[in-house]
């Protein structure tokens, strides 16, 4: 890889396999995609009221279930991230190379679920749909323009020789 990609990076930006640490924005995008799962986990850990928190965040339970469906792609991306290590299976390497496409599909699918929920069942407000559109556009722009994430996609951890 060209030296210009790494010109402004410090040793702290690399992991134990000399790969650039994952771009922080990707974690934020995954949190957005997986928000229903995060809410679900938070409600499960609440010992007093297991569904109260879900009902507070998602007054319409149908929207919660739709967001769980739209988050499945995000769960797959988290699986790929957790399996991204030296000696990983070939399918992990191939999926990693397509991670930017998977993230964009997850974002667009999540937005489509939100728009359908608004148009068909009036599960969301128009304000939230506009905010979600802006968030998705910003996230897609970040995915496509982030030099750090581009480097992340080109690299894959390899065994380093012992010192």
N, C-alpha and C positions, 0 to 999 in steps of 0.2 A: 504494500500500500504506500502511496505517496507520502513523503515527509511533511508536506504542507497540511495534511489532515491533523497531524499531531503537534503542530508548531506551538500552540498556546496551551497545551495540556501539561499538567504536573504529575509526578509519580502517584500522588494521592488519588488521581482520577482513574487509576487502573486497579484491577482486582488481582487475586492470587495467580491467575492464569495469563497475566499480561494482556488481558482484554480490557477495553474501556468500560468502566462501570456504566450500567444502563442509564439513559437519559432520565432525569427526575420527572420530566413532564409526562413520560409514559406511565409512571406510577399514578400520577394524578388522573390521567385519562382512564386507567383501569379502575380507580376508585369511583369515577363517575359511571362507568359502564356497570360496575358491580354494586351500585348503591343499594339495590333491593336485597342482595345477599348480605350486605353489611348491616342493614336495618334488621333483617331477619336474625342474624347472629346476635345483635344487640338485644333484641327482644327475647331470644331464647335464654340469654344469660341473666335476664332480669327475673329474679326469683319471685317477686310479688305479682307481676302481671305480664304474662307472656305475649299477649296480643295487644295490649294497650298502646305500646310504642308504635307498633305497625299501624294501628288504627289512627294514631295521631299524625304520622307522616303520610300514610296512604288512607284517607277517609273512604275511598272506594277500594274494596279488596280486589276487585277485578284488575285495577291498575297495578297493584302489587304483584299479582300473578303474571300479568303481562310483562312487567319489568324483570321478573325472575326468568321468564322465557328469553327476553332480549339479552340477559346477562350470561347466557350459556356460552356464547362465543368468548366472552371475557374470561370465563372459567377455563376454557380450553387454552387461552393465551397464558394464563397463570400456570397451567400444567406444563406448557412448553418452557416457560421461564424456569420452573423448578427442575425440569429435566435437562436444561442447558448446562452441560458439563462435559469434560473430556470423556471419550468413549461412549458418547450418547448414541442411541440408535439412529439409523439413517433418516427415518421419518421425522425425528425431532429436528435434525439439521435442515431438512427440506422445509418443514413448517416454520422454523426460525427465519429462514430467508424470506418467507411470505408474511411475516408477522405484521408488517406495516399495512398490507392489504387486509389481513384479518381484523386489525384494529379499526380500519376505516369501515369495513363491512359491519362490525359490531356497533359502531357509532351510528351509521345510517339506519341499521335495523332498529336500534333503540329509538331513534327519532321517528321512524315510520310507525312503530308501535305507539308512541306518544301521539302522533298526529291522528292515527286511526282511532285511538281511544278518545280523542277530542271530537273528531268528526262523527263517529258512529254512536258512541255511548256518552259523550260529554263528560268524560272522566277527569279532564284537566281544564285549566283556564287557558284562554288565548295568550295571556301574559306569559305563563309557563312555557307554552309552545314556542313563543318568540325567543324567550331566554334559552330554551333548549336548542333551537336552531342556531343561535349565535354561539353557544358553547360548542356545538358539533362542528360548525364552520371553523372556529378557532382551533379546535383539536385537530381537525384534518389538515389545516394549514401548518400546524406545528409538526405533525407527522411527516408531511411532505417536504418541509423546509429545514428541519432540524439536521444539522451536520453531524451532531453527536449521535443521533439515532441512526443515521445513514452508516456511520462507522460501526455502530453496534450490530447492524444487520450484516455487515461484511465480515465481521469477526465471529469466530466460534472457539470456545475454550479448547486448548490442546494440552496434553501432558507436558510439563516443563522438565528439562533434565535436572537431576539432583545436583546440588552444589557440594 
